[in-house]
Amino acid sequence: LIQLRTGHAPLNKHLYNMKSADSPICPACEDAHETVHHFLLSCPVYECHRRDLFFKLRRGSRSLATLLLSLKAIKHTFKFIGKTGRFKRT
């Protein structure tokens, strides 16, 4: 949670800045820098999982602050992350 809040999560943009990834581009969509915002809110590859997340949280769920700060939202955010399988290697 702290890594997501600070932008130091094992996503390609951060890993690239640390010289641990060859590219900052999202490996799922290959269309944008893989930042926390991109991963949680805009990557088209994870849209089906995101719809479920937004449905459960309803109002205000489309903000990074809500997803990472609201006690109710954090549980659902981590379920979303698990469904994407993005952090399985880490």
Residue pairs with C-beta under 8 A, 6 or more apart in sequence:
1 68
1 74
1 78
2 8
3 9
3 10
4 36
4 40
4 68
5 68
5 69
7 14
7 35
7 36
8 14
9 36
9 39
10 87
10 90
11 34
11 35
11 36
11 38
11 39
11 86
12 21
12 23
12 24
12 25
12 26
12 27
12 33
12 34
13 24
13 33
13 34
13 35
13 38
14 35
15 21
16 22
16 23
16 24
17 24
24 33
24 34
25 31
25 32
25 33
25 34
26 32
26 33
26 34
26 38
26 39
26 43
26 45
27 34
28 34
28 43
28 45
28 46
28 84
28 86
29 43
29 44
29 45
31 44
32 38
32 42
32 43
34 43
36 64
36 68
37 64
39 46
39 84
39 86
40 50
40 64
40 67
40 77
40 80
41 50
41 62
41 64
41 67
46 80
46 84
49 80
49 83
49 84
50 80
52 80
52 83
53 61
53 67
53 76
53 77
53 79
53 80
54 61
54 62
56 76
57 66
57 67
57 72
57 73
57 76
60 66
60 70
61 67
61 73
66 73
67 73
67 74
67 77
68 74
68 77
81 87
